[in-house]
Amino acid sequence: MVKCFSVFKGIYTSIFISILFLSFFSCSSEFQDNYQDRDDGYLDIVFSKEETRADLASDGSGSFTEGDKVGLYIQGDKGLSYRELTYSGGQWMPRLKRSDFGEGPISLSAHYPATGEQQNPDTYQLNMALDQSEDGFYNSDLLFSKTVVGSGVYKVDMNFRHALHRIRIFLSGSVTSPEVKVRSLTEGHFNLLTGEVEVNGTDFKWITPFKDAEGNFSAVIIPQSAISYRDGDGLLQIAAEGKTAYFNAPEKTEENNDLTFFESGKQISINLTLRPGNPELAGKTLWVYGLNVPDFPGKENLPVYRLGKKYGLPKGQWLRYDNRYYEEQYLTWAEGCGWYDCNKSHGNYEDDSQMCWAASASNVVSWWMCLNKEYLAAYDEDYGSSVTTGSGTFERPSYEFKPLYPNGVGNWDGSLPEPNNVTVNRSEVFQFFKDHFPNFGNDDPKGVEWFFTGAYLGGDINGFKGFLSEVFTRNNALTARSPHNPDREQFNAFVTDALLNKRAIGLNVFDVAGPKTGNHAMTAWGVEYDEAGDIAYIYYCDNNSADQDPNGAVLIRQQIVYAVDSYGKECTYLQQLKPEDPDTRVGKFLITSVFSADLGRDIWKKKYPNVVVEK
């Protein structure tokens, strides 16, 4: 199961999504009329339902109430008829004489609440209420039942099921008075004779959901594809304390099946924890948790090196190159700095040209294991550090990392054959990904989930459950995603939340590796805020730079800008630093998504409450 969420700028948000993909409820009550089993020529109809509209409880229990109306289409020898039955004094009235509909088998199609007789019952128009905060929620619900009564049969049992889909949102935390909206297509057709439902149109709208006495939210939507809610504005919008966040639809059900469709008669439940944060970030620098690095000292304070000098540079130091046409500012790697820069091979001679996602995931996985090393030691004592599957036994790779060349020196230009005295970066984690996945594009946050929990990603290890499956399951999502093509507010909110809540950050940038190269996955390790409190600069690693990174591993400092695209939507861009030559044009590349990875400390602590971590 994948946890998908965005957060508020200036608000820390922690989220765990539990997907309950099942029938709304099993039959909670049966509502039977007062008739006895008798053959007096009248149909004895017993209606039961899984959950009521008017008496909705959190567990789905309830009952029909006085005055409830059921619409009933009856198809028999004498054609199609419509009757409307009212629950009165424990009975459904009026009683129906069976011979009015023919002597042979009759088909009964019941819906609740009654819609009135329709000229075209097979294409009844559905228009979901946009305001479901009160009666709109109840009035939007629709139950259906269908059965066939044989010749000479008078007793009829009809069990209602839900024709629509319900979304439930459970909020906790200290953020006050959050406003929730659910995004959906709201028009469709319902066949009152067969129970089939179909959504229409492409006009997505925002629904204000019902809020119960416990402060939880529910909305009823037409069954439809879930794919459309995995990017853009997603599925949920939550506003609080002047900020707005967007949450994508989950990708998996509780059974770890792909959630591709909001099915009729089923529901998802989403749990969110919202916590207030500190918006006072103007002019500050934030780093990913656990790093031991110097802040950027200002361009004027950087040592300047000649172009072409790539190795033997000071470790753990900011620097720039003497280049009038292209401004380059870097922070070199040093032992104990806490960040990782896994690079593809020189010239991609190890067949890893499309493995940027794995390099980005490996950086995050290595950071995660380093900061959780005390918990890993406890885990290994209980369960060991290897995993056995149908494909064999696999030892968990170490988080140890060295740059492209040992000790930051070397004189190899990357040509083949590789000399014996030079060790190429052999991050064990990155190598593990390369050993078990083909050289194709994939998904970096899913790579993180796969490594720890075995969440499906592909690869050649059959039945892989992850290296920490005894503590972290596929329901304990460790990663989260920003909205697709985040705007200024979405980008700032997501990244700030990650940095303030001990989460690592990955990003996908479009065509940054060259024209028509598509998305490129990289890892971000820190940001600078401008005086308005917006992110203005970012520090990141580019895994395509095996032959370019000073000392073999660096953080690159580049600008973050916000601009409107050709469709009129504000987007966030990674922009090259402006050089001294004012006529030189700089590249600007669309940031299509950001992901974050949580250390999982809350889950660790439940398993090992006595473990003390260094950081």
C-alpha positions as CSV (number, residue, x, y, z in Angstrom):
1,M,0.0,0.0,0.0
2,V,1.3,3.3,-0.9
3,K,0.9,6.3,1.2
4,C,0.1,9.3,-1.0
5,F,-0.1,12.8,0.4
6,S,0.8,16.5,0.2
7,V,1.2,18.8,3.1
8,F,0.6,22.4,4.2
9,K,3.2,25.1,3.9
10,G,4.0,25.9,7.5
11,I,2.1,22.8,8.8
12,Y,3.7,19.5,9.6
13,T,1.6,16.7,8.4
14,S,1.9,13.0,9.3
15,I,-0.3,10.6,7.4
16,F,-1.1,6.9,7.5
17,I,-3.6,5.7,5.0
18,S,-5.5,2.5,5.8
19,I,-7.3,1.1,2.8
20,L,-10.4,-0.9,3.7
21,F,-11.6,-2.2,0.4
22,L,-14.6,-4.3,1.1
23,S,-18.3,-4.4,1.0
24,F,-19.6,-1.5,3.0
25,F,-20.8,-3.8,5.6
26,S,-22.2,-7.2,6.0
27,C,-25.9,-7.3,6.6
28,S,-26.3,-5.6,10.0
29,S,-30.0,-5.9,10.4
30,E,-32.9,-7.5,8.7
31,F,-36.2,-5.7,8.5
32,Q,-39.1,-7.9,8.2
33,D,-42.7,-6.9,7.8
34,N,-45.4,-8.3,10.2
35,Y,-46.9,-10.6,7.6
36,Q,-47.0,-14.3,8.3
37,D,-46.1,-16.9,5.7
38,R,-49.5,-17.2,4.1
39,D,-50.9,-17.6,0.6
40,D,-53.6,-15.0,0.4
41,G,-52.7,-13.9,-3.1
42,Y,-50.4,-11.1,-2.0
43,L,-46.6,-10.9,-2.2
44,D,-44.9,-11.0,1.2
45,I,-41.8,-8.9,0.7
46,V,-38.9,-8.9,3.3
47,F,-36.4,-6.1,2.7
48,S,-33.0,-6.1,4.4
49,K,-30.1,-3.8,4.0
50,E,-26.5,-3.6,4.8
51,E,-26.5,0.0,6.0
52,T,-29.1,2.7,6.1
53,R,-28.9,6.2,5.0
54,A,-31.0,8.0,7.6
55,D,-29.7,6.1,10.6
56,L,-26.0,5.8,9.6
57,A,-23.7,4.7,12.5
58,S,-20.0,4.5,12.3
59,D,-20.1,0.7,12.1
60,G,-22.8,0.8,9.4
61,S,-25.6,-0.4,11.6
62,G,-29.1,1.1,11.4
63,S,-32.6,0.4,10.4
64,F,-35.4,1.5,8.1
65,T,-37.4,4.3,9.7
66,E,-41.1,5.2,9.5
67,G,-41.9,6.8,6.2
68,D,-39.0,5.3,4.2
69,K,-39.9,4.6,0.6
70,V,-38.7,1.9,-1.7
71,G,-39.2,2.0,-5.4
72,L,-40.0,-1.3,-7.0
73,Y,-40.0,-2.2,-10.7
74,I,-41.8,-5.5,-11.5
75,Q,-41.5,-7.3,-14.8
76,G,-44.0,-10.1,-15.4
77,D,-46.4,-11.6,-17.9
78,K,-48.3,-8.3,-18.0
79,G,-45.3,-6.1,-18.7
80,L,-43.2,-3.7,-16.6
81,S,-44.9,-2.0,-13.7
82,Y,-43.7,0.4,-11.0
83,R,-44.8,0.5,-7.4
84,E,-43.7,2.6,-4.5
85,L,-43.8,1.0,-1.0
86,T,-43.8,3.0,2.2
87,Y,-42.6,1.6,5.6
88,S,-45.5,2.3,7.9
89,G,-46.2,0.7,11.3
90,G,-43.7,-2.1,10.6
91,Q,-45.2,-3.0,7.2
92,W,-44.5,-2.1,3.6
93,M,-47.6,-0.6,2.1
94,P,-49.5,-1.0,-0.1
95,R,-49.5,-4.7,-0.3
96,L,-49.1,-6.1,-3.8
97,K,-51.4,-8.7,-5.3
98,R,-49.2,-11.1,-7.3
99,S,-51.8,-11.8,-10.0
100,D,-51.6,-8.1,-11.0
101,F,-48.2,-8.9,-12.6
102,G,-48.9,-12.3,-14.2
103,E,-48.9,-15.9,-13.3
104,G,-45.4,-16.8,-14.4
105,P,-42.1,-15.8,-12.9
106,I,-41.7,-12.1,-12.0
107,S,-38.5,-10.0,-11.8
108,L,-38.3,-7.5,-8.9
109,S,-35.8,-4.6,-9.0
110,A,-35.9,-2.5,-5.9
111,H,-34.1,0.8,-5.1
112,Y,-33.9,2.9,-2.0
113,P,-34.7,5.7,-1.6
114,A,-37.5,5.7,-4.1
115,T,-36.9,7.9,-7.1
116,G,-40.5,8.0,-8.5
117,E,-41.5,6.3,-11.7
118,Q,-39.0,7.0,-14.5
119,Q,-39.8,7.1,-18.2
120,N,-36.4,5.5,-18.9
121,P,-35.5,3.5,-15.8
122,D,-32.5,2.0,-17.5
123,T,-30.8,5.4,-17.7
124,Y,-31.8,7.1,-14.5
125,Q,-29.7,10.3,-14.2
126,L,-27.3,10.5,-11.2
127,N,-26.2,13.9,-10.0
128,M,-24.2,13.7,-6.8
129,A,-24.7,16.5,-4.3
130,L,-21.7,18.8,-4.1
131,D,-22.7,19.7,-0.6
132,Q,-22.9,16.4,1.3
133,S,-22.3,18.1,4.7
134,E,-25.9,17.5,5.8
135,D,-28.9,16.0,3.9
136,G,-27.0,15.9,0.6
137,F,-25.0,13.0,1.9
138,Y,-28.0,10.9,2.8
139,N,-29.8,11.9,-0.4
140,S,-26.9,10.9,-2.6
141,D,-26.8,7.4,-1.3
142,L,-28.6,4.7,-3.3
143,L,-29.3,1.0,-2.5
144,F,-30.4,-1.7,-4.9
145,S,-31.7,-5.2,-4.9
146,K,-32.9,-7.6,-7.6
147,T,-34.5,-11.0,-7.5
148,V,-36.7,-13.3,-9.5
149,V,-39.8,-14.9,-8.0
150,G,-40.9,-18.2,-9.4
151,S,-44.4,-19.2,-10.5
152,G,-46.7,-19.8,-7.5
153,V,-44.2,-18.2,-5.0
154,Y,-45.4,-15.4,-2.8
155,K,-42.6,-14.9,-0.2
156,V,-39.8,-12.6,-1.4
157,D,-36.5,-11.8,0.3
158,M,-34.6,-8.8,-1.0
159,N,-31.3,-7.8,0.4
160,F,-30.2,-4.3,-0.5
161,R,-26.6,-3.5,-1.5
162,H,-24.9,-0.2,-2.0
163,A,-24.9,0.9,-5.6
164,L,-22.3,3.7,-5.1
165,H,-18.9,4.0,-3.4
166,R,-18.1,5.6,-0.1
167,I,-14.9,7.4,1.0
168,R,-14.3,7.9,4.7
169,I,-11.7,10.3,6.1
170,F,-10.5,10.1,9.7
171,L,-8.6,13.1,11.0
172,S,-6.5,13.5,14.1
173,G,-3.9,15.9,15.4
174,S,-3.8,19.4,16.7
175,V,-4.7,21.4,13.6
176,T,-8.1,23.1,14.3
177,S,-11.1,23.2,12.1
178,P,-9.7,21.6,8.9
179,E,-11.9,21.9,5.8
180,V,-12.1,18.7,3.7
181,K,-13.2,18.3,0.1
182,V,-13.4,15.2,-2.1
183,R,-12.7,15.4,-5.8
184,S,-14.9,13.3,-8.1
185,L,-16.9,13.0,-11.3
186,T,-20.4,13.7,-10.1
187,E,-22.7,12.7,-13.0
188,G,-23.7,9.3,-14.3
189,H,-26.5,6.9,-15.2
190,F,-28.0,4.2,-13.1
191,N,-30.0,1.3,-14.4
192,L,-32.9,0.9,-12.0
193,L,-33.7,-2.5,-13.5
194,T,-30.3,-4.2,-13.4
195,G,-28.3,-2.1,-10.8
196,E,-25.6,-1.2,-13.3
197,V,-24.0,2.2,-12.8
198,E,-21.8,4.3,-15.1
199,V,-20.1,7.6,-14.6
200,N,-20.3,10.3,-17.3
201,G,-18.3,13.3,-18.4
202,T,-14.9,14.7,-17.6
203,D,-15.9,17.6,-15.3
204,F,-14.3,16.9,-11.9
205,K,-15.9,18.7,-9.0
206,W,-15.2,19.1,-5.3
207,I,-17.6,17.6,-2.9
208,T,-18.0,18.8,0.7
209,P,-18.3,15.6,2.7
210,F,-20.5,14.8,5.7
211,K,-18.9,15.3,9.1
212,D,-20.1,13.0,11.9
213,A,-20.2,13.6,15.7
214,E,-16.7,12.2,16.1
215,G,-15.3,14.6,13.5
216,N,-14.8,12.1,10.7
217,F,-15.8,12.7,7.2
218,S,-17.7,10.7,4.6
219,A,-18.7,11.2,1.0
220,V,-20.6,9.1,-1.5
221,I,-19.3,9.1,-5.1
222,I,-20.2,7.3,-8.3
223,P,-18.1,4.2,-9.0
224,Q,-15.3,5.2,-11.4
225,S,-11.7,4.8,-12.2
226,A,-9.2,5.7,-9.4
227,I,-6.4,6.4,-11.9
228,S,-7.5,10.0,-12.5
229,Y,-6.9,10.8,-8.8
230,R,-3.2,9.9,-8.7
231,D,-1.9,13.2,-10.0
232,G,-3.0,16.8,-10.4
233,D,-5.4,17.8,-7.6
234,G,-5.6,14.2,-6.4
235,L,-8.6,12.9,-4.5
236,L,-8.7,15.0,-1.3
237,Q,-8.2,18.7,-0.5
238,I,-7.7,19.7,3.1
239,A,-7.4,23.4,4.1
240,A,-6.3,24.5,7.6
241,E,-4.7,27.5,9.1
242,G,-4.7,29.3,5.8
243,K,-2.9,26.5,3.9
244,T,-4.2,23.9,1.5
245,A,-2.9,20.4,0.8
246,Y,-3.9,17.8,-1.8
247,F,-3.8,14.0,-1.3
248,N,-3.7,11.5,-4.1
249,A,-5.8,8.4,-4.2
250,P,-4.1,5.3,-2.7
251,E,-2.5,2.9,-5.0
252,K,-3.1,-0.3,-3.1
253,T,-5.9,-1.9,-1.1
254,E,-5.4,-3.4,2.3
255,E,-4.9,-6.8,0.6
256,N,-2.1,-5.1,-1.5
257,N,-4.2,-5.3,-4.7
258,D,-4.0,-2.5,-7.1
259,L,-6.7,0.1,-6.4
260,T,-7.7,0.9,-10.0
261,F,-11.5,1.5,-9.5
262,F,-13.8,2.8,-6.8
263,E,-16.2,-0.1,-6.9
264,S,-19.9,-0.2,-6.3
265,G,-20.8,-1.3,-2.8
266,K,-17.3,-0.8,-1.4
267,Q,-15.4,1.9,0.5
268,I,-11.9,3.2,1.3
269,S,-11.0,4.6,4.7
270,I,-8.2,7.2,4.9
271,N,-6.5,8.1,8.2
272,L,-4.7,11.5,8.5
273,T,-2.8,13.1,11.3
274,L,-2.3,16.8,11.1
275,R,0.2,18.7,13.2
276,P,0.9,22.5,13.2
277,G,4.5,23.6,12.3
278,N,6.8,26.6,12.3
279,P,6.3,28.9,9.3
280,E,9.3,31.2,10.3
281,L,11.7,30.0,7.7
282,A,12.5,33.2,5.8
283,G,16.2,33.5,5.0
284,K,17.0,30.1,6.6
285,T,18.6,26.9,5.3
286,L,17.1,23.4,6.1
287,W,18.9,20.2,5.6
288,V,17.7,16.6,5.6
289,Y,17.8,15.2,9.1
290,G,21.1,13.6,10.2
291,L,23.5,15.5,7.9
292,N,26.8,17.0,9.2
293,V,27.5,19.7,6.6
294,P,28.3,23.4,6.4
295,D,25.7,25.9,5.3
296,F,26.4,27.7,2.0
297,P,28.7,30.6,2.9
298,G,27.8,32.9,-0.1
299,K,29.3,33.0,-3.5
300,E,31.8,35.6,-2.6
301,N,33.3,33.3,0.1
302,L,33.7,30.3,-2.1
303,P,37.2,29.1,-3.1
304,V,37.5,29.1,-6.9
305,Y,39.1,26.3,-8.9
306,R,40.1,26.1,-12.5
307,L,37.9,24.3,-15.0
308,G,38.8,20.7,-15.4
309,K,40.1,20.1,-11.8
310,K,37.9,17.3,-10.6
311,Y,39.9,15.4,-8.1
312,G,42.1,16.0,-5.0
313,L,39.8,18.9,-3.9
314,P,39.1,19.6,-0.2
315,K,36.5,17.3,1.3
316,G,33.3,18.6,2.8
317,Q,33.8,22.1,1.4
318,W,31.8,24.4,-0.8
319,L,33.5,25.5,-4.0
320,R,33.0,27.0,-7.4
321,Y,34.7,27.0,-10.8
322,D,36.2,29.9,-12.8
323,N,33.7,29.8,-15.6
324,R,32.2,33.0,-17.1
325,Y,29.5,31.1,-19.0
326,Y,28.3,28.5,-16.5
327,E,28.1,29.0,-12.8
328,E,28.9,25.8,-10.9
329,Q,28.7,25.6,-7.1
330,Y,29.3,22.4,-5.3
331,L,29.7,20.8,-1.8
332,T,32.1,17.9,-1.9
333,W,31.5,14.7,0.0
334,A,33.3,13.9,3.2
335,E,33.3,10.9,5.5
336,G,30.4,11.2,8.1
337,C,28.6,14.0,6.1
338,G,25.4,11.9,6.1
339,W,24.4,12.3,2.5
340,Y,24.9,9.8,-0.4
341,D,25.5,10.2,-4.1
342,C,25.2,6.9,-5.9
343,N,26.3,7.4,-9.5
344,K,25.8,5.4,-12.7
345,S,28.9,3.9,-14.2
346,H,31.2,5.9,-16.6
347,G,29.6,5.9,-20.0
348,N,26.9,3.5,-18.6
349,Y,29.2,0.7,-19.5
350,E,27.6,-1.4,-16.7
351,D,24.3,-1.2,-18.6
352,D,22.7,1.2,-16.0
353,S,21.7,4.1,-18.2
354,Q,18.0,3.9,-17.1
355,M,18.7,3.2,-13.4
356,C,18.4,6.8,-12.1
357,W,15.4,5.7,-10.0
358,A,17.5,3.0,-8.4
359,A,20.4,5.4,-7.6
360,S,17.9,7.8,-6.1
361,A,16.3,5.1,-4.1
362,S,19.7,3.8,-3.0
363,N,20.7,7.2,-1.6
364,V,17.5,7.3,0.5
365,V,17.8,3.6,1.6
366,S,21.4,4.1,2.7
367,W,20.6,7.3,4.6
368,W,17.6,5.4,6.2
369,M,19.7,2.4,7.3
370,C,22.5,4.6,8.7
371,L,20.2,6.6,10.9
372,N,18.4,3.4,12.0
373,K,21.5,1.3,12.6
374,E,20.7,0.7,16.2
375,Y,17.3,-0.6,15.3
376,L,18.8,-2.7,12.5
377,A,21.1,-4.3,15.0
378,A,18.2,-5.3,17.2
379,Y,16.3,-6.6,14.2
380,D,19.2,-8.7,13.1
381,E,19.6,-10.2,16.5
382,D,16.0,-11.4,16.3
383,Y,15.6,-12.3,12.7
384,G,18.9,-12.1,11.0
385,S,20.0,-9.8,8.1
386,S,19.2,-12.1,5.2
387,V,16.0,-13.0,3.3
388,T,15.3,-16.4,1.8
389,T,12.9,-16.6,-1.2
390,G,12.2,-19.0,-4.0
391,S,15.1,-17.4,-5.8
392,G,17.6,-18.0,-3.0
393,T,19.0,-16.3,0.1
394,F,19.9,-12.7,-0.1
395,E,22.0,-10.7,2.4
396,R,20.9,-7.2,3.2
397,P,23.5,-4.9,1.6
398,S,25.5,-2.4,3.8
399,Y,24.7,1.3,3.8
400,E,28.5,2.0,3.6
401,F,29.3,4.4,0.7
402,K,32.5,5.7,-1.0
403,P,32.6,8.2,-3.8
404,L,33.6,7.4,-7.3
405,Y,37.3,7.2,-6.5
406,P,38.9,6.0,-3.2
407,N,39.9,8.9,-0.9
408,G,38.8,11.4,-3.4
409,V,41.8,11.0,-5.7
410,G,42.4,9.2,-9.0
411,N,43.6,9.8,-12.6
412,W,41.3,7.5,-14.6
413,D,39.3,9.2,-17.4
414,G,36.6,6.6,-17.5
415,S,37.9,4.8,-20.6
416,L,37.9,1.0,-20.8
417,P,39.4,-1.3,-19.7
418,E,39.2,-0.1,-16.1
419,P,42.6,-0.1,-14.4
420,N,43.1,-2.5,-11.5
421,N,44.2,0.3,-9.1
422,V,41.0,2.3,-9.3
423,T,37.8,1.4,-7.4
424,V,34.6,2.6,-8.9
425,N,31.8,3.6,-6.5
426,R,30.4,0.3,-5.2
427,S,27.5,1.3,-3.0
428,E,26.2,-2.1,-2.0
429,V,22.6,-0.9,-2.0
430,F,22.8,0.5,-5.6
431,Q,24.6,-2.7,-6.7
432,F,21.8,-4.8,-5.2
433,F,19.2,-2.9,-7.3
434,K,21.4,-3.2,-10.4
435,D,21.8,-6.9,-9.9
436,H,18.1,-7.7,-9.6
437,F,16.4,-5.2,-12.0
438,P,16.7,-4.7,-15.7
439,N,18.0,-1.5,-17.2
440,F,14.6,0.1,-17.5
441,G,12.9,3.1,-15.9
442,N,11.0,2.5,-12.7
443,D,9.8,4.3,-9.6
444,D,12.2,5.5,-6.9
445,P,9.8,5.8,-3.9
446,K,8.5,2.3,-4.8
447,G,12.2,1.2,-4.8
448,V,12.5,2.3,-1.2
449,E,9.3,0.5,-0.2
450,W,10.4,-2.7,-2.1
451,F,13.7,-2.8,-0.3
452,F,12.2,-2.7,3.2
453,T,8.7,-4.2,2.8
454,G,8.7,-6.1,-0.5
455,A,6.1,-3.9,-2.1
456,Y,5.7,-5.0,-5.6
457,L,8.2,-3.4,-8.0
458,G,9.3,-6.2,-10.4
459,G,12.8,-7.5,-10.5
460,D,14.0,-11.1,-10.6
461,I,13.6,-12.1,-6.9
462,N,10.5,-14.2,-6.6
463,G,8.5,-13.8,-3.4
464,F,10.7,-11.0,-2.0
465,K,9.2,-9.7,1.2
466,G,11.7,-7.0,1.9
467,F,14.7,-7.0,4.3
468,L,12.6,-5.7,7.3
469,S,9.3,-7.5,6.7
470,E,9.0,-8.6,10.4
471,V,8.6,-5.0,11.4
472,F,7.5,-3.1,8.3
473,T,4.6,-4.5,6.2
474,R,3.3,-3.2,2.9
475,N,0.6,-1.4,4.9
476,N,3.3,0.7,6.7
477,A,4.0,3.0,3.9
478,L,7.3,4.8,4.4
479,T,7.1,7.1,1.3
480,A,4.8,9.9,0.2
481,R,4.4,11.9,-3.0
482,S,3.7,15.5,-3.8
483,P,1.0,16.4,-6.3
484,H,2.0,16.0,-9.9
485,N,3.8,19.2,-11.3
486,P,3.6,20.9,-7.9
487,D,3.0,24.7,-7.8
488,R,4.8,27.0,-5.5
489,E,2.6,26.3,-2.5
490,Q,2.5,22.6,-3.0
491,F,6.3,22.3,-3.5
492,N,7.1,24.4,-0.5
493,A,4.6,22.6,1.7
494,F,5.7,19.2,0.8
495,V,9.5,19.8,1.0
496,T,9.3,21.8,4.2
497,D,7.2,19.2,5.9
498,A,9.7,16.5,4.9
499,L,12.7,18.5,6.2
500,L,11.0,19.4,9.5
501,N,9.9,15.8,10.1
502,K,13.1,13.9,9.5
503,R,12.3,12.7,6.0
504,A,14.6,12.2,3.0
505,I,13.6,13.8,-0.3
506,G,13.7,12.6,-3.9
507,L,12.6,14.6,-7.0
508,N,11.9,13.9,-10.6
509,V,12.9,16.6,-13.1
510,F,11.8,16.6,-16.8
511,D,14.4,16.7,-19.5
512,V,17.2,17.8,-17.1
513,A,19.4,15.1,-18.6
514,G,18.9,16.4,-22.1
515,P,16.2,17.1,-24.7
516,K,13.5,14.3,-24.9
517,T,15.0,12.3,-22.1
518,G,11.9,12.6,-19.9
519,N,11.8,12.4,-16.2
520,H,15.1,12.0,-14.3
521,A,15.2,10.8,-10.7
522,M,17.6,12.6,-8.3
523,T,18.0,13.1,-4.5
524,A,17.7,16.4,-2.7
525,W,19.5,17.0,0.6
526,G,18.7,20.6,1.6
527,V,17.1,24.0,0.6
528,E,17.5,27.7,1.2
529,Y,14.5,30.0,1.8
530,D,14.3,33.5,0.5
531,E,13.1,36.5,2.5
532,A,9.5,35.7,1.7
533,G,9.8,32.2,3.1
534,D,9.7,30.4,-0.2
535,I,12.3,27.8,-1.3
536,A,14.8,29.6,-3.5
537,Y,17.7,27.2,-3.8
538,I,18.1,23.4,-3.6
539,Y,21.0,21.1,-3.0
540,Y,20.8,17.8,-4.8
541,C,22.8,14.9,-6.2
542,D,22.7,13.9,-9.9
543,N,23.5,10.3,-10.6
544,N,24.2,11.0,-14.2
545,S,27.4,12.8,-13.3
546,A,29.8,9.9,-12.8
547,D,32.5,11.6,-14.9
548,Q,31.8,15.2,-13.8
549,D,31.3,15.3,-10.0
550,P,34.3,16.9,-8.2
551,N,35.9,14.2,-6.0
552,G,33.4,11.8,-7.4
553,A,30.4,12.9,-5.2
554,V,28.9,16.3,-4.7
555,L,25.9,18.3,-3.8
556,I,24.9,20.7,-6.6
557,R,23.4,24.1,-5.7
558,Q,20.9,25.4,-8.2
559,Q,17.9,27.7,-8.1
560,I,14.2,27.0,-7.6
561,V,11.9,29.2,-9.6
562,Y,8.1,29.4,-10.1
563,A,6.5,30.2,-13.4
564,V,3.3,29.6,-15.3
565,D,3.4,27.0,-18.0
566,S,1.8,27.1,-21.4
567,Y,-1.6,25.9,-19.9
568,G,-1.7,28.8,-17.4
569,K,-0.8,26.6,-14.4
570,E,1.9,27.7,-12.0
571,C,4.7,25.1,-11.8
572,T,8.0,24.7,-10.0
573,Y,11.3,24.6,-11.9
574,L,14.9,23.7,-11.3
575,Q,17.0,26.4,-12.9
576,Q,20.7,26.6,-13.5
577,L,22.6,29.4,-11.7
578,K,23.0,32.6,-13.6
579,P,26.7,33.0,-14.8
580,E,28.6,36.2,-14.9
581,D,28.0,36.6,-18.6
582,P,24.6,38.4,-18.7
583,D,23.9,37.2,-22.2
584,T,24.1,33.5,-21.4
585,R,20.8,31.7,-21.2
586,V,20.3,29.2,-18.4
587,G,18.3,26.0,-18.5
588,K,15.0,25.7,-16.6
589,F,13.5,22.3,-16.0
590,L,10.1,21.3,-14.8
591,I,9.9,19.5,-11.4
592,T,7.2,16.9,-12.1
593,S,7.1,15.3,-8.6
594,V,8.7,15.1,-5.2
595,F,8.8,12.2,-2.8
596,S,9.8,11.8,0.8
597,A,10.8,8.9,3.0
598,D,10.1,8.6,6.7
599,L,12.5,6.9,9.1
600,G,9.6,4.8,10.5
601,R,10.7,5.6,14.1
602,D,7.1,5.3,15.5
603,I,6.9,1.8,14.1
604,W,10.5,0.9,15.3
605,K,9.7,2.1,18.8
606,K,6.7,-0.1,19.1
607,K,8.8,-3.1,18.3
608,Y,11.9,-2.1,20.2
609,P,11.0,0.4,22.9
610,N,14.3,0.0,24.7
611,V,16.6,0.8,21.8
612,V,18.4,4.1,22.0
613,V,19.4,5.8,18.7
614,E,22.4,8.1,18.2
615,K,20.4,10.6,16.2
